Amino acid sequence: MKKIALALVLSIITYFIVGLAFNTQHSILISLIVLLVTLWTNEALPLGIVSLFPIILFPSFDILTTNQTTQNYSNSIIFLFLGGFMIAIATQKTQLHEYLSNKLLSLFPHTIKGILFSLAITSAFLSSLISNTTTALLLIPIAAYLTEDTNIRMRMVLAIAYGASIGGIMTPIGTPPNLILLGFMEQHSMEAIPFIKWIFITAPLSLLMLIIIPFVLSLGVKDSKLDVKIEEKGNLTVDQKRLLYILGSLIVVLVVNSKIEPYYSGLGLNEKGILLSYGLLMFMPKIGFLTWEDTKKIPYEIIFLFGAGFSIAAAFSSTGLAGEIANYLLVLTNLPTILIIIIVASLVTFTTEVTSNTALISIVLPIIYSLSQVTHIDTTLILFIATICASYAFMLPIATPPNAIALSSGAVRVKDMAKFGFVFNILGIILITITALVYWQFYL
């Protein structure tokens, strides 16, 4: 009850403070968001339960009607993610992820530096296929048993957590903020970023981060050889082979469906339908691997969280709060593009450290969208930058799920994460800025 009381007190205080600069409706909306973010952050109530609060609160305070709120919980982007969840559960059920992990780990030398690189790359690879949260949960226990040295173990756990965040941005389904962006773009009738195009756009940044982060984590440690025993999984089972063929066909369909302007217009199929179809294929007798009982493993609380995020974004836009905040930021409009990118990247990266990246991006996107309408910078570009930065926060456990899982392992202390994370935050902002200027702005 103390945590709930704290959330209510913060919400009320916020209402009176922001009331000095905003009208009553906007002040109420901001205070309600503070209430939601606090409850998400301090875990006073289950994540999924708090994520349903907008359905009650927004109509009660005349922010959105019930129908306007609830339609966000059935946003078509959610079904893309639902298909991804089904495929991820099939991957875990067949233990294909363990086979792939062992194969990837065996490619690197068993020195400390080699293992740090292998863990980060393995984590990033799996995180691009299944959620970064699931990846961290699967791999961090492995790192805990690789060595008894607490200093090296800490670096290995961080390599997995940071690798999961890096890999999470590589596909639209890798981490929730990516889906929030696609849903927001759909709400505003913006052209969606195709699945394969997303991968090609994010690949250079991810590759650079996967080189830098393990290298920095290896500094200050003698690169000795470790006696690491990788469990041999033998040959692929019949189920694993079949799932690999299915995943291969999915990749082929996504590639063939992608537009390559002006040379190729693609098949024109809806990517949400493609992912959901392949997810449902996992239940097909003699083809798939799942039963209805397996659906209990789908993290419905994340789906509700998406609905809450889309509802917050809709409330910002419909009430005009996004435009109002953008008006206060008009001082940025005359700045050079590089400074606008650095400011947005820095604000999102460091603000994400103290709140959920999913909640933050839901709040930030409508504000940045309104701001982009009165600046010279491309709207899609600046929204994409903000979304990537929401996942590239490495300092504190609350910033991203992989960070929280790393801390819960007991192998990492907050001061260790903050020390390395601050360096990676700065490097991330620099690399994102450079990538945006020399690559993204020409292809987004």
C-alpha positions in Angstrom: 0.0 0.0 0.0 2.9 2.4 0.7 4.0 2.1 -3.0 0.5 2.9 -4.2 0.3 5.8 -1.8 3.6 7.1 -3.1 2.3 7.0 -6.7 -0.8 8.9 -5.7 1.1 11.5 -3.8 3.5 12.1 -6.7 0.6 12.3 -9.1 -1.1 14.9 -7.0 2.1 17.0 -6.6 2.7 16.8 -10.3 -0.8 18.1 -11.0 -0.3 21.3 -9.0 3.3 21.9 -10.3 2.5 21.5 -14.1 -0.7 23.4 -13.5 1.5 26.5 -13.5 2.3 26.0 -17.2 -0.6 23.9 -18.6 -4.3 24.0 -18.6 -6.5 21.7 -16.4 -6.9 18.9 -18.9 -3.2 18.7 -19.8 -2.3 18.9 -16.1 -4.6 15.9 -15.3 -3.2 13.9 -18.2 0.4 14.5 -17.1 -0.4 13.6 -13.5 -2.2 10.4 -14.6 0.9 9.4 -16.6 3.1 10.0 -13.5 0.7 7.7 -11.6 1.0 5.0 -14.3 4.8 5.3 -14.7 5.4 5.2 -10.9 3.2 2.1 -10.5 5.0 0.5 -13.4 8.4 1.4 -11.9 7.9 0.5 -8.2 5.9 -2.6 -9.1 3.2 -1.9 -6.5 0.7 -3.7 -8.7 1.3 -6.3 -11.5 2.4 -4.8 -14.8 -0.6 -6.0 -16.8 -3.1 -4.6 -14.2 -1.5 -1.1 -14.2 -1.5 -1.3 -18.0 -5.3 -1.6 -18.0 -5.8 1.5 -15.9 -6.1 3.9 -18.9 -9.4 2.2 -19.8 -10.8 3.5 -16.5 -8.9 6.6 -15.9 -8.9 8.4 -19.3 -12.7 8.3 -19.7 -13.2 9.2 -16.0 -11.2 12.4 -16.4 -12.5 13.2 -19.9 -9.2 12.6 -21.6 -10.4 10.0 -24.1 -13.7 8.1 -24.4 -13.9 4.4 -23.5 -14.0 3.4 -27.1 -11.2 5.7 -28.1 -9.1 4.1 -25.3 -9.9 0.5 -25.8 -9.3 0.5 -29.6 -5.6 1.0 -28.8 -5.5 -2.4 -27.1 -6.4 -4.0 -30.4 -3.9 -2.1 -32.5 -2.9 -4.2 -35.5 0.8 -3.9 -34.5 0.0 -6.0 -31.4 -0.8 -9.0 -33.6 2.5 -8.8 -35.3 4.1 -9.1 -31.9 1.7 -11.9 -31.0 2.9 -13.9 -34.0 6.5 -13.2 -32.8 5.7 -14.5 -29.4 4.3 -17.8 -30.8 7.4 -18.3 -32.8 9.6 -17.6 -29.8 7.7 -20.1 -27.7 8.1 -22.7 -30.4 11.9 -21.9 -30.5 12.1 -22.5 -26.7 9.9 -25.6 -26.7 12.1 -27.3 -29.4 15.3 -26.0 -27.6 16.5 -24.6 -30.9 17.8 -21.5 -29.0 20.1 -23.7 -27.0 21.5 -25.4 -30.1 22.1 -22.0 -31.8 23.7 -20.6 -28.6 26.2 -23.5 -28.3 27.1 -23.3 -32.0 27.7 -19.5 -31.7 29.7 -19.9 -28.4 31.9 -22.5 -30.0 33.0 -20.1 -32.8 35.1 -18.0 -30.5 38.3 -18.7 -28.5 37.8 -19.6 -24.9 39.7 -16.6 -23.6 37.9 -13.9 -21.5 37.8 -11.5 -24.4 36.6 -14.3 -26.8 33.8 -15.3 -24.4 32.7 -11.8 -23.8 32.4 -11.3 -27.6 30.6 -14.6 -28.0 28.1 -13.9 -25.2 27.3 -10.4 -26.5 26.9 -11.6 -30.2 24.9 -14.7 -29.2 22.6 -12.5 -27.0 22.2 -10.0 -29.8 21.5 -12.7 -32.4 18.8 -14.4 -30.3 17.3 -11.1 -29.2 16.7 -10.2 -32.9 14.6 -13.4 -33.1 12.9 -13.5 -29.8 12.4 -10.7 -27.2 15.4 -9.2 -25.5 13.8 -10.0 -22.1 13.5 -13.7 -23.0 17.1 -13.8 -24.3 18.5 -12.3 -21.1 16.5 -14.8 -19.0 17.8 -17.7 -21.1 21.5 -16.7 -21.3 22.4 -15.0 -18.0 22.2 -18.2 -16.0 24.7 -19.7 -18.5 27.2 -16.9 -17.8 26.8 -17.4 -14.0 28.3 -20.9 -14.3 31.2 -20.1 -16.7 33.6 -18.8 -14.0 33.9 -18.4 -10.3 35.7 -15.0 -10.6 33.1 -12.4 -9.6 34.7 -9.6 -11.6 34.7 -11.6 -14.8 31.3 -13.0 -14.1 29.9 -9.5 -13.7 31.4 -8.5 -17.1 29.9 -11.6 -18.8 26.4 -10.9 -17.4 26.7 -7.3 -18.6 27.8 -8.5 -22.0 24.6 -10.6 -22.3 22.3 -7.8 -21.0 23.8 -5.2 -23.3 24.0 -7.6 -26.2 20.2 -8.3 -25.8 19.5 -4.5 -25.9 21.7 -4.1 -29.0 20.0 -7.1 -30.8 16.6 -5.8 -29.7 16.7 -2.9 -32.1 17.7 -5.1 -35.1 14.1 -6.2 -35.9 10.7 -4.6 -35.3 9.8 -7.4 -32.8 13.0 -7.4 -30.8 11.9 -4.9 -28.2 8.6 -3.2 -27.3 9.6 0.4 -28.2 10.0 -0.7 -31.8 6.4 -1.9 -32.0 5.2 1.3 -30.2 6.9 3.3 -33.0 5.3 1.3 -35.8 1.9 1.6 -34.1 2.4 5.4 -33.7 3.3 5.7 -37.4 0.2 3.8 -38.4 -2.0 6.1 -36.2 -0.6 9.1 -38.1 -0.8 7.5 -41.5 2.9 7.4 -42.0 4.5 4.8 -44.2 5.6 1.9 -42.1 9.2 0.7 -42.1 9.3 -2.8 -43.7 10.7 -5.7 -41.7 13.8 -6.3 -43.9 14.5 -2.6 -44.4 14.5 -2.2 -40.6 17.2 -4.9 -40.4 19.4 -3.3 -43.0 19.0 0.2 -41.4 19.9 -1.0 -37.9 22.6 -3.5 -38.8 25.6 -1.1 -39.1 24.8 0.5 -35.7 24.4 -2.9 -34.0 27.6 -4.2 -35.5 29.6 -1.2 -34.2 28.1 -1.6 -30.7 28.8 -5.3 -30.7 32.5 -4.6 -31.4 32.8 -1.8 -28.9 30.9 -3.1 -25.9 32.7 -6.5 -25.4 36.0 -4.8 -26.1 35.4 -2.1 -23.3 34.1 -4.8 -20.9 37.4 -6.8 -21.5 39.6 -3.8 -20.5 41.3 -4.1 -17.2 41.1 -7.9 -17.2 44.0 -10.2 -18.1 42.9 -12.1 -21.2 43.6 -15.6 -19.9 42.1 -18.8 -21.2 39.1 -20.2 -19.3 38.2 -23.8 -19.0 34.7 -23.5 -20.4 32.7 -26.7 -21.2 30.1 -26.1 -23.8 27.4 -28.7 -23.6 27.3 -30.7 -26.8 23.8 -30.9 -28.2 24.6 -33.3 -31.0 22.7 -33.0 -34.3 19.5 -31.1 -34.9 16.4 -33.0 -33.9 13.6 -33.5 -36.5 11.5 -30.7 -34.8 14.5 -28.3 -34.7 15.2 -28.9 -38.4 11.5 -28.4 -39.3 11.4 -25.1 -37.3 14.6 -23.9 -39.0 13.0 -24.6 -42.4 9.9 -22.7 -41.3 12.0 -19.7 -40.0 14.0 -19.8 -43.2 10.8 -19.6 -45.3 9.6 -16.7 -43.1 12.8 -14.8 -43.9 12.4 -15.5 -47.6 8.8 -14.3 -47.6 9.8 -11.1 -45.7 12.6 -10.4 -48.2 10.5 -11.0 -51.3 7.7 -8.9 -49.8 9.9 -5.9 -49.1 10.0 -3.0 -51.5 13.2 -1.9 -53.1 12.4 1.4 -54.6 12.4 2.2 -57.4 13.4 -1.2 -58.7 10.9 -3.6 -57.0 7.5 -3.0 -55.4 7.4 -6.2 -53.3 4.4 -8.5 -53.0 2.3 -6.0 -51.2 1.4 -8.4 -48.3 0.7 -7.1 -44.9 3.7 -7.9 -42.6 1.5 -8.1 -39.5 -0.5 -10.8 -41.3 2.6 -12.6 -42.3 4.0 -12.7 -38.8 0.7 -13.7 -37.3 0.2 -16.4 -40.0 3.5 -18.0 -39.1 2.7 -17.7 -35.4 -0.6 -19.6 -36.0 1.3 -22.1 -38.2 3.1 -23.2 -34.9 -0.2 -24.8 -33.9 -0.8 -26.7 -37.2 -0.8 -30.6 -36.7 2.3 -32.3 -38.1 3.8 -28.9 -39.0 3.8 -26.8 -35.8 5.0 -27.5 -32.3 2.5 -25.8 -30.0 -0.8 -26.7 -28.3 -3.3 -24.4 -26.7 -1.7 -25.0 -23.3 1.5 -23.3 -24.6 -0.4 -20.0 -25.1 -0.2 -19.6 -21.3 3.4 -18.7 -21.9 2.5 -15.7 -24.0 3.3 -12.6 -21.9 -0.2 -10.9 -22.1 1.0 -8.2 -19.7 3.3 -7.0 -22.4 0.4 -6.9 -24.9 -1.6 -4.8 -22.3 1.4 -2.6 -21.9 1.4 -1.9 -25.7 -2.3 -0.9 -25.4 -1.5 1.5 -22.5 1.4 2.9 -24.5 -0.8 3.5 -27.6 -3.5 5.0 -25.4 -1.0 7.5 -23.9 0.2 8.5 -27.3 -3.4 8.9 -28.5 -4.2 11.0 -25.5 -1.2 13.3 -26.0 -2.3 13.9 -29.6 -6.0 14.2 -29.1 -5.8 16.6 -26.2 -3.2 18.8 -27.9 -0.7 18.2 -25.1 2.0 17.1 -27.5 1.7 20.3 -29.5 1.7 22.4 -26.3 5.0 20.8 -25.1 6.4 21.1 -28.6 5.7 24.9 -28.4 7.9 25.1 -25.3 10.6 23.4 -27.3 10.4 25.7 -30.3 13.8 27.1 -29.3 15.2 24.0 -31.0 13.7 24.7 -34.4 16.5 26.9 -35.6 19.3 24.7 -34.4 21.4 22.7 -36.9 20.3 19.1 -37.6 23.2 17.6 -35.8 22.4 19.5 -32.6 18.7 18.5 -32.7 19.7 14.9 -33.1 22.2 15.0 -30.2 19.7 16.8 -27.9 16.9 14.3 -28.7 19.2 11.3 -28.4 20.6 12.5 -25.1 17.3 13.4 -23.5 15.7 10.1 -24.4 18.7 8.0 -23.5 19.2 9.5 -20.0 15.5 9.9 -19.2 15.0 6.2 -20.0 17.4 5.4 -17.2 14.8 6.3 -14.6 11.7 4.8 -16.2 10.5 2.0 -18.4 11.6 2.4 -22.0 8.2 1.3 -23.2 6.4 3.9 -21.1 8.8 6.7 -22.0 8.7 6.1 -25.8 4.9 6.2 -25.6 5.1 9.7 -24.0 8.0 11.0 -26.1 6.9 10.1 -29.7 3.8 12.4 -29.9 5.9 15.3 -28.5 8.7 14.7 -31.0 6.2 14.3 -33.8 4.6 17.7 -33.1 8.0 19.3 -32.8 9.1 17.8 -36.2 6.2 19.5 -37.9 7.7 22.9 -37.2 11.4 22.0 -37.8 13.4 21.2 -40.9 14.3 17.7 -39.7 12.6 14.6 -41.2 9.8 13.3 -39.0 10.5 9.6 -39.6 14.2 10.1 -38.9 13.8 11.8 -35.5 11.1 9.4 -34.4 13.4 6.5 -35.3 16.3 8.0 -33.4 14.2 8.5 -30.3 13.0 4.9 -30.5 16.5 3.4 -30.8 17.8 5.6 -27.9 15.0 4.3 -25.7 16.6 0.8 -26.0 20.2 2.0 -25.7 20.2 3.0 -22.1 22.8 1.0 -20.2 23.3 2.7 -16.8 20.5 1.6 -14.5 18.4 -1.6 -14.0 15.0 0.1 -14.5 16.0 1.4 -18.0 15.5 -1.9 -19.9 14.3 -5.4 -19.0 17.8 -7.0 -19.7 19.4 -4.5 -17.3 16.9 -5.5 -14.6 17.5 -9.2 -15.2 21.3 -8.7 -15.0 20.9 -7.0 -11.6 18.6 -9.7 -10.3 21.2 -12.4 -11.1 23.3 -11.1 -8.2 26.4 -11.0 -10.3 26.1 -7.2 -11.0 26.0 -4.3 -8.7 24.3 -1.0 -9.6 27.6 0.9 -9.4 29.2 -1.5 -11.8 26.3 -1.1 -14.3 26.3 2.7 -13.9 30.1 2.8 -14.4 30.1 0.9 -17.7 26.6 2.1 -18.7 27.6 5.7 -18.6 30.4 5.1 -21.1 28.1 3.1 -23.4 25.4 5.7 -23.2 27.8 8.3 -24.5 29.2 6.0 -27.1 25.6 5.1 -28.2 24.6 8.7 -28.5 27.7 9.5 -30.6 27.2 6.4 -32.9 23.5 7.0 -33.3 24.1 10.6 -34.3 26.8 9.6 -36.8 24.7 6.8 -38.2 21.6 9.0 -38.5 23.6 11.7 -40.4 25.5 9.5 -42.8 23.1 6.6 -43.3 19.6 6.8 -41.9 18.6 10.2 -43.3 19.1 8.9 -46.8 17.2 5.6 -46.4 14.4 6.2 -44.0 
